[in-house]
Amino acid sequence: MKLLDGKKCAQSLVADIAKKVAGYVDSGLRQPHMTIILVGEHAPSESYVKSKITSCGSAGFESTLIRFPETVTEQELLAKIAEVNADQTTDGLIVQLPLPKHINQQHIINAIDPEKDIDGFHPMNFGRMTLGQKAFRPATAYGICKLLQFYEIPTRGKHCVVIGRSNIVGKPISIMLSNDFEIGNATVTLTHIETPRELLLDETRRADIVIVAVGIPGFVTEDMVKEGVVLIDVGINRLADGRIVGDADFERVKEKCSWITPVPGGVGRMTVAALMLNTLMAYQNNFNLA
């Protein structure tokens, strides 16, 4: 068993980005600029935003954090998004999710300029990605692909089973791995919480690669996978004793894996690295550098 070290991979990607940015700045261009909008005081969101701002510094980006109270109205938030959309010095815009229940999350996502949508959630970017066109790819799914690429894990012709069909992870990673991308050309089965147990087991026990993102601690057990499987665990779950665990029973499943992501230290760091890659692409698009 070998670990898919997201921290190591992310550091390598961000270091490469920083070299490119330094070259652009030396030539007289401004720094890339990411703007983050944060609503309320949701502890996990605070942590994610802090990580993004830290990574911006490491990549040589400028970052701006705009805070709103939990009571902000949808119209106030939409007005701020329109303002940032019009700001030519902002390359990428993130509205940190989740949002308060009184705000329609899809309205907010749809309001972000697709050319600044570095989360890759706007329907235009999602559609382009599905068609195999150049687009900002959803960051967590994109991060998983870059992690597989970094460790030279083949996907072409492999059988991949994705457990979970969220718009953030399950749907986009199933599309990306089946598409004709640099990491892709896999045969992908998309399963979810409503998939009958017998069918799920039939699929996962044949899979070369299993990706799980259901938010249930220990959901993937050792009897669900074959020897030599590559397991990507996207789950981040906090137990009653304070421990952070994934969606797989790591200690038992790892004995059957050729590669496995740790939690923490796996996919989470790659999500942030993918945001840096998307921001760099937005910046390059603005200056016709790519």
C-alpha positions in Angstrom: 0.0 0.0 0.0 1.2 3.5 -1.0 -0.3 6.8 0.1 -1.5 9.3 -2.5 -0.1 12.3 -0.7 -2.2 15.3 -1.6 0.0 17.7 0.4 3.1 16.7 -1.6 1.3 16.9 -4.9 -0.3 20.2 -4.1 3.0 21.8 -3.0 4.6 20.7 -6.3 1.7 22.2 -8.4 1.7 25.5 -6.4 5.5 25.8 -6.7 5.2 25.4 -10.5 2.4 28.0 -10.6 4.6 30.4 -8.5 7.4 30.1 -11.0 5.1 31.1 -13.9 3.6 34.0 -11.9 7.0 35.3 -11.0 7.9 35.3 -14.7 4.7 37.2 -15.6 5.3 39.8 -12.8 8.9 40.3 -13.9 7.6 41.1 -17.4 5.5 43.9 -15.9 2.1 42.3 -15.5 0.1 42.4 -12.3 -0.3 39.4 -10.0 -3.2 37.1 -10.5 -6.1 38.0 -8.1 -8.6 35.8 -6.4 -11.6 37.2 -4.6 -13.5 35.1 -2.0 -16.9 36.0 -0.6 -17.7 34.4 2.8 -21.1 34.5 4.4 -21.5 33.9 8.2 -19.1 32.2 10.6 -19.4 28.5 9.6 -16.2 27.0 11.1 -15.4 24.6 8.3 -15.8 27.4 5.7 -13.5 29.6 7.7 -10.9 26.8 7.6 -11.3 26.3 3.9 -11.0 30.0 3.2 -7.9 30.3 5.3 -6.3 27.5 3.3 -7.2 29.2 0.0 -5.7 32.5 1.1 -2.5 30.8 2.3 -2.2 29.0 -1.0 -2.7 32.3 -2.9 0.3 33.7 -1.0 2.4 30.6 -1.9 1.4 30.9 -5.6 2.2 34.6 -5.8 -1.5 35.6 -6.1 -3.2 38.6 -4.6 -6.3 37.6 -2.6 -9.3 39.6 -1.3 -11.7 38.3 1.3 -15.2 39.9 1.4 -17.2 39.0 4.5 -21.0 39.2 5.0 -23.1 38.4 8.1 -25.4 35.4 8.1 -28.3 37.8 7.7 -27.2 39.1 4.3 -30.0 39.1 1.7 -29.8 37.3 -1.6 -30.1 40.6 -3.4 -27.2 42.1 -1.4 -25.0 39.1 -2.3 -26.0 39.3 -6.0 -25.1 43.0 -6.0 -21.7 42.3 -4.7 -21.1 39.5 -7.2 -22.1 41.8 -10.0 -19.6 44.3 -8.7 -16.7 41.8 -8.6 -17.7 40.5 -12.0 -17.2 44.0 -13.4 -13.8 44.4 -11.6 -11.1 43.8 -14.3 -8.4 43.3 -11.7 -10.2 40.2 -10.3 -9.4 37.0 -12.2 -11.2 34.4 -10.1 -14.3 34.7 -7.8 -15.4 32.1 -5.2 -18.5 32.3 -3.1 -17.8 29.9 -0.3 -20.4 27.2 0.1 -22.6 26.3 1.9 -24.8 29.4 2.1 -27.6 30.2 4.6 -30.9 28.5 3.8 -32.6 31.7 2.9 -30.3 32.2 -0.1 -30.8 30.2 -3.3 -27.4 28.6 -3.9 -28.0 28.0 -7.6 -29.0 31.7 -8.1 -25.6 32.7 -6.6 -23.6 30.2 -8.7 -25.4 31.2 -11.9 -24.7 34.9 -11.2 -20.9 34.5 -11.2 -19.2 35.5 -14.5 -18.3 32.1 -16.2 -14.9 33.6 -17.0 -14.2 34.2 -13.3 -15.9 30.9 -12.1 -12.8 29.2 -10.8 -14.9 26.7 -8.7 -16.2 25.4 -12.1 -19.8 25.2 -10.9 -21.4 27.6 -13.5 -23.6 25.7 -16.0 -21.6 27.1 -18.8 -18.3 25.7 -17.5 -19.9 22.4 -16.5 -21.4 22.1 -20.0 -18.1 22.9 -21.7 -16.3 20.4 -19.4 -18.9 17.7 -20.3 -18.3 18.3 -24.0 -14.6 18.0 -23.5 -14.0 21.7 -24.2 -11.6 24.0 -22.4 -13.3 25.1 -19.2 -12.8 25.7 -15.5 -13.3 22.2 -14.1 -14.9 21.6 -10.7 -12.0 21.9 -8.3 -12.3 18.8 -6.3 -12.8 16.5 -9.3 -10.0 18.4 -11.1 -7.7 17.9 -8.1 -8.4 14.2 -8.1 -7.3 14.0 -11.7 -4.1 15.9 -11.0 -3.4 13.6 -8.1 -3.7 10.5 -10.3 -1.5 12.2 -12.9 1.2 13.2 -10.4 1.5 9.6 -9.2 1.3 8.2 -12.8 -1.7 6.0 -12.1 -3.2 4.9 -15.4 -6.8 5.5 -16.1 -7.1 4.6 -19.8 -9.1 1.5 -20.1 -9.5 1.0 -16.4 -12.8 0.3 -14.6 -13.6 3.2 -12.2 -16.5 3.2 -9.8 -17.7 6.5 -8.3 -19.8 6.4 -5.2 -21.8 9.6 -4.8 -23.5 11.8 -7.5 -23.1 15.3 -6.2 -22.5 18.2 -8.6 -19.3 19.0 -6.7 -17.6 15.6 -6.9 -19.4 12.6 -8.2 -20.9 13.8 -11.4 -17.9 15.8 -12.6 -15.3 13.2 -11.8 -17.4 10.5 -13.6 -17.5 12.7 -16.7 -13.9 13.8 -16.5 -12.5 10.3 -16.1 -14.7 8.9 -19.0 -13.8 11.9 -21.2 -10.9 12.1 -23.6 -8.8 14.2 -21.3 -5.1 13.8 -20.3 -6.4 11.8 -17.4 -9.4 10.0 -18.6 -10.6 7.3 -21.1 -11.7 5.1 -18.2 -14.9 3.0 -18.1 -16.9 4.7 -15.4 -19.8 3.5 -13.3 -21.6 6.2 -11.3 -23.3 4.8 -8.2 -25.0 6.6 -5.3 -26.8 6.1 -2.0 -29.9 4.6 -3.7 -27.9 2.0 -5.6 -28.9 -1.4 -4.3 -26.3 -2.9 -2.1 -25.9 -6.0 -4.2 -25.3 -4.0 -7.4 -22.9 -1.7 -5.6 -20.8 -4.6 -4.4 -20.8 -6.2 -7.9 -19.4 -2.9 -9.3 -16.9 -2.0 -6.5 -15.4 -5.5 -6.3 -14.5 -5.4 -10.0 -13.2 -1.8 -10.0 -9.6 -0.8 -10.6 -10.3 2.6 -9.1 -12.9 3.5 -6.5 -13.8 7.1 -5.7 -16.1 7.6 -2.7 -17.8 10.9 -1.7 -20.9 10.2 0.3 -20.2 11.8 3.7 -20.6 8.6 5.7 -17.7 7.5 7.9 -16.4 4.0 7.1 -18.9 3.5 4.2 -16.3 1.6 2.1 -15.2 -1.6 3.8 -12.5 -4.2 2.9 -15.1 -6.6 1.6 -16.2 -4.1 -1.1 -12.9 -3.9 -3.0 -10.5 -6.2 -4.8 -6.8 -6.6 -4.1 -4.7 -3.9 -5.7 -7.5 -1.3 -5.9 -6.7 2.4 -6.1 -9.0 4.1 -3.5 -9.7 7.9 -3.6 -11.5 8.9 -0.4 -13.1 12.4 -0.7 -15.0 12.2 2.6 -14.2 14.5 5.5 -16.1 13.5 8.6 -15.6 14.7 12.2 -16.4 12.0 14.8 -17.7 12.6 18.3 -14.2 12.2 19.7 -12.9 14.9 17.4 -11.1 12.7 14.9 -11.3 13.5 11.2 -12.0 10.4 9.0 -13.0 9.7 5.5 -15.7 7.7 3.9 -13.6 4.5 3.9 -12.6 2.3 6.8 -8.9 3.3 6.2 -7.1 0.9 8.6 -8.8 -2.2 7.2 -9.2 -1.2 3.5 -5.6 -0.1 3.1 -4.3 -3.6 3.3 -6.0 -4.4 0.0 -5.0 -1.1 -1.8 -2.2 -0.5 -4.1 -2.7 3.3 -3.5 -5.0 5.1 -1.1 -5.6 8.7 -0.1 -5.2 9.6 3.6 -7.8 11.7 5.4 -6.8 14.4 6.1 -3.9 15.0 3.8 -5.4 13.7 0.6 -8.0 15.2 -1.7 -8.7 18.3 0.4 -5.3 19.8 -0.4 -5.8 19.0 -4.0 -9.1 20.9 -4.2 -7.2 24.1 -3.2 -4.4 23.4 -5.6 -6.9 23.0 -8.4 -8.4 26.4 -7.5 -4.9 27.8 -8.0 -4.7 26.2 -11.4 -8.1 27.5 -12.4 -7.2 31.0 -11.2 -3.9 30.9 -13.2 -5.9 29.9 -16.3 -8.4 32.8 -15.8 -5.4 35.2 -15.5 -3.8 33.8 -18.6 -7.1 34.1 -20.5 -7.3 37.8 -19.4 -3.9 38.6 -20.8 -4.0 36.2 -23.8 -1.1 34.2 -22.3 -2.4 30.7 -23.0 
